[in-house]
Amino acid sequence: MTYQHKELAAGRWAKMTLCEQMANIGSEVERALNWKAKGNNEYSRMAAERALELTELTAGAMKGLARLKEITRLRESIADYFFGRNEFNTTDTAMKGYFYAFGVVARRM
């Protein structure tokens, strides 16, 4: 697999806390949402793909089943929202709200 985030995939990602990982995923999701709102579907798609890549890296670093289930559900939700039919009825506000707390905690670390 070819990674956009080569340095992170090489091991740096696994050294981050879960909050830091989630905040980074949230940053990519936020970029995807912003580009989508501006009508730039190509940039939105690329940012969403990076967010999915980071969820894969997070899932690979998971040790507990409960967290793994949440990460895989999150990945499914991101894919459904940006590439599917939005069967989960996810909104921009819900996505931003989910990641907001992770960003706050990661900044305080």
C-alpha positions in Angstrom: 0.0 0.0 0.0 1.2 3.5 -0.8 0.8 6.0 2.0 0.3 9.7 1.7 1.6 10.0 5.3 4.8 7.9 4.8 6.6 9.1 8.0 3.5 8.4 10.1 3.0 5.0 8.5 6.7 4.2 9.3 6.0 4.1 13.0 5.6 7.7 14.2 1.8 7.3 14.3 1.8 4.5 16.8 3.8 6.6 19.2 1.1 9.3 19.3 -1.7 9.2 21.9 -5.2 8.2 20.8 -6.3 11.9 21.2 -3.5 13.1 19.0 -4.3 10.5 16.4 -8.0 11.4 16.5 -7.2 15.2 16.3 -5.2 14.6 13.2 -7.9 12.5 11.6 -10.3 15.4 12.5 -8.0 17.9 10.8 -8.2 16.0 7.6 -12.0 15.6 7.9 -12.3 19.3 8.5 -10.3 20.0 5.4 -12.5 17.7 3.4 -15.6 19.4 4.7 -14.2 22.9 4.0 -13.3 22.0 0.4 -16.7 20.3 -0.1 -18.4 23.5 1.1 -16.3 25.5 -1.4 -17.3 23.2 -4.2 -13.9 21.7 -4.8 -14.7 18.0 -5.0 -11.2 16.9 -5.9 -9.5 18.5 -2.9 -12.4 17.3 -0.7 -11.9 13.7 -1.9 -8.1 13.9 -1.4 -8.5 15.1 2.2 -11.2 12.4 2.9 -8.8 9.8 1.5 -6.1 11.0 3.9 -8.5 10.8 6.8 -9.4 7.2 5.9 -5.7 6.4 5.7 -5.2 7.8 9.2 -8.1 5.7 10.5 -6.3 2.7 9.1 -3.1 3.6 10.8 -5.0 4.1 14.1 -6.8 0.8 13.7 -3.4 -0.9 13.2 -2.1 0.6 16.4 -5.1 -0.4 18.5 -4.7 -2.8 21.3 -8.3 -3.0 22.7 -11.3 -4.4 20.9 -13.7 -1.6 22.1 -11.5 1.1 20.6 -11.0 -0.9 17.4 -14.7 -1.1 17.0 -15.1 2.7 17.4 -12.3 3.4 14.9 -13.7 1.0 12.3 -17.2 2.5 12.7 -15.7 6.0 12.3 -13.9 4.9 9.2 -17.2 3.5 7.8 -19.0 6.7 8.7 -16.3 8.9 6.9 -16.4 6.6 3.8 -20.2 6.7 3.7 -20.4 10.5 4.1 -17.8 11.4 1.4 -18.0 8.4 -1.0 -21.3 6.7 -0.3 -24.9 7.6 0.0 -24.7 9.0 3.5 -26.9 6.2 4.9 -25.9 7.2 8.4 -27.3 10.7 7.8 -24.1 12.2 9.1 -23.9 16.0 9.0 -21.0 18.4 8.8 -21.9 19.6 12.3 -21.9 16.1 13.7 -18.5 15.4 12.2 -17.0 18.6 13.5 -18.5 18.0 16.9 -17.2 14.5 17.2 -13.6 15.6 16.6 -13.6 18.9 18.4 -12.9 17.4 21.9 -10.0 15.4 20.6 -8.4 18.6 19.2 -8.9 20.4 22.5 -7.3 17.6 24.5 -4.5 17.1 22.0 -3.5 20.8 22.2 -3.4 20.7 26.0 -1.0 17.7 26.0 
